[in-house]
Amino acid sequence: MLAMGERNMAEALADRWEQELERWLEPFLARLRRKAQRRWAPFYLKGLLLPGERKSIEPMAARVAPGDTQQLHHFVSASPWATAPLEDELVRAADRLVGGPDAVLVIDDTALVKQGRHSVGVQRQYCGQLGKRANCQSLVSLTLARAGVPVCVGLRLFLPERWCADAERLGRAGAPEGVGHRPKWRIALDEIDRVLVSSARFGCVLADAEYGKAAGFRGGLAERQLPYAVGILPTQKVYPARVTLAWPERKPTGRPRKHPVPSAASVAVAELIEARPEAFRTLSWRVGTKGPLQAAFAAARVRVADGLPMRQGQHLPGDEVWLVGEHRTTGERKYYLANHPADTPLETLAALIKSRWVCEQMHQQMKEELGLDHFEGRSWRGLHHHALLCQLAFAFLQHLRLGGEKHRGQGRRRATTQAEPAGYSPPHPGGAHLHTPTMSTLSAALHPPPPALKLAG
């Protein structure tokens, strides 16, 4: 049941949400060139927002535009409206809601489970939703978030190599000419460039080991002068921070050395950080439904073995960064690299690392409440149109969640939650989330229960 304050807010939202949606959509509709596109976009968004078991085109049309199924289908699947102008407007709207120097940009991917083999990009691959390999599409996602409030600012389809090797198959799916296979981390870097051009403000990039394991991804972030905290594999090699390089004395015979020799050997991150069990401290980064969320963390300054290649696949030392180890209460152990300054407290690093969870919650809400994974079309255009409209619907809900137009700037004043030593009790459980309506509150507002039946006396 909703608390009294949230119930009152839900009732207020139920009274005005359609008028607020119309006002909020104005800058987005202005980016659409044709009158028919500006007409059908609100219908599609209302179909995503309103109640319904399925958010595919036919059931949505039955709810918001009876008899106009073909027009709604044409708008999302065939109409050639460009996504870029609306994506630019979305980033600007997200920045107004949650952007700022203490915001984070979370890089991840989400899977859309599919049957058959004709939907663009579908194949048997790892599906995080199911925790195993399955037939699905995979979308690289970007999430701008602050104080636990996420806004999705990017969803891009990952095309497996097998798809890109079949030009005829790509043509049937309507993939853009010249599109080719790119690793997820490369897609992510291109998307980061896009949101930076659209003036997104954030203080750190977060990603799991799927991205953090790629030296090219970490190097790309460093080249863009972006702070990051990313997961890595336990086998990633690093050097001690104080490692030095020297040229050994040249021998009278044999080839001259091309590279200097490190003063210490590189070791796996797990080996280095686990050799210091006394360095681990238990920290709590937020209060969950069952109490404080806690784990043990330790950090050490290292230089990553991702410099110039040497013999036998080894690499010279690269940049100096933080290596962070995490011992979870489940017994699971995770490792991260962060390129923050040497005086950064462990509490700050832990809080940033654990901020990544908001994207997983967001993906779940976009699927369960807005039908992100309900699209039944097969084309590149239709999928990206549907995904963008789901992002707009989610951003609108977050706009309502933060108080709508009346409290437009309030979200900017929320500070990022900091990790605290275990045993610390915040003055209000939930911290910055205390006065923020939950997504379920908004669902209650947009999906009110039917009126109770009155029994005949």
PyMOL commands that set and color helices and strands:
alter all, ss='L'
color gray80, all
select helices_A, chain A and resi 4-29+35-49+57-64+69-77+84-98+161-164+167-172+184-197+209-212+215-223+269-274+277-279+311-313+346-354+357-368+372-374+380-401+404-407+410-413+431-433+439-446
alter helices_A, ss='H'
color red, helices_A
select strands_A, chain A and resi 104-113+123-127+132-146+149-158+204-207+228-232+237-240+245-246+261-262+267-268+281-288+291-304+320-328+333-338+420-421
alter strands_A, ss='S'
color yellow, strands_A
deselect
rebuild
show_as cartoon
